[in-house]
Structures are given as C-alpha cells and as structure tokens.
C-alpha cells in the first residue's frame, strides 16, 4: 500500500491536522441521515464543520449524496444512473440514481452503470445479480475509475473520508493515484482492507 493509505479512525478529527489544499481532490461519500439496513431516519449527516474542513484541505471536491446536504451552487453535477429496471437495495439503497456535487466548472454528467460496475451501452455490460457487496452503499470500482480518469491526474493525492467498501482504493491503485482513506467502523475497515489486498494481489505478483 505504498501510495494507498487506509486509516481506521475519525476523519473529522484527522482533517484538522492537515494544511490548506493538502489534497488535490476529495472524493467522498458521507452518510446522509438514513440507516439503510433498517430504512430509519437517524442523525448521521456530517456537521457543517466537516464540509468546511473538507473544502479547506482539498483543492477540488466530488461529494456523493450531496442533494441531501447544503452546499454551494454547482452546475457540474454527476448522476450515476443505475440503469432503468435495475435497482438493487444491496447497492446504495433503492434509488434509481445517485447524485454527486462537484466543485468544477462545466456541464452536468450522466454515468449509466449497473451496480456491478458494467457500463451500459459501451461494453454491453449486464448486472451481476449474484454479487454480494460488503457495504450497504457500495459503489462500483468502475465508477471511481471513470471519475479518476476524467477529473484527476496521475500522481494526484486523493482524500476519501468515508472509505466504506474500499472501491475508491482499488481504483486509485490501478489508476496510479495516491489515496488517504478513512473509515471509522472497524468491521467495514477490516473488510475494505481485505478486499483491497485481494483485488490488487495479482498485479503485485508481476
């Protein structure tokens, strides 16, 4: 994990220790107030201090679930469309699409991927109904690969404050981006580390 640092800890406390613009990008997927396993509304949204610190320590940001938060105006939203007719509650709840706020200038984008990560209409991908995610809001590695390719550059330092399943870590590894990822939940952290090692081990052998 030379350029991929996965940390078990509270990201908000950690952010206070970084200098201004320390990270090239923050690509994050914070909780937005729903216990997805029980579909109960609970107080999980990060405080305003989290967003203030996030934007202080990073030059650019992509924030998933931002339609649930109060953020500055942006015209360059990203929509991950999980494809018509396929909404799997095991991935990111029961929503047909997920929205991400970006700090960039430009136009809104639509990314049509199945929950298993296949790009619809490009490679003819079909959803993998047998795949079992390790996190209730898990996003496919392919989604992060596209974001890294289109918005970041090789060698950029990326911040993820809510690592979850570790999909972004796998994408950063193969896209040659550096990553600092935080996960406060012990079980998810251990599973994300295990998944990262398993899915990057083949390349390490070469």
Secondary structure as GFF3:
##gff-version 3
##sequence-region A 1 206
A	DSSP	beta_strand	4	8	.	.	.	ID=ss1
A	DSSP	alpha_helix	11	15	.	.	.	ID=ss2
A	DSSP	beta_strand	23	28	.	.	.	ID=ss3
A	DSSP	beta_strand	34	35	.	.	.	ID=ss4
A	DSSP	beta_strand	40	41	.	.	.	ID=ss5
A	DSSP	alpha_helix	48	57	.	.	.	ID=ss6
A	DSSP	beta_strand	58	64	.	.	.	ID=ss7
A	DSSP	three_ten_helix	66	68	.	.	.	ID=ss8
A	DSSP	beta_strand	78	81	.	.	.	ID=ss9
A	DSSP	beta_strand	97	102	.	.	.	ID=ss10
A	DSSP	beta_strand	109	112	.	.	.	ID=ss11
A	DSSP	alpha_helix	141	151	.	.	.	ID=ss12
A	DSSP	beta_strand	157	160	.	.	.	ID=ss13
A	DSSP	alpha_helix	167	175	.	.	.	ID=ss14
A	DSSP	beta_strand	178	183	.	.	.	ID=ss15
A	DSSP	alpha_helix	186	205	.	.	.	ID=ss16
###
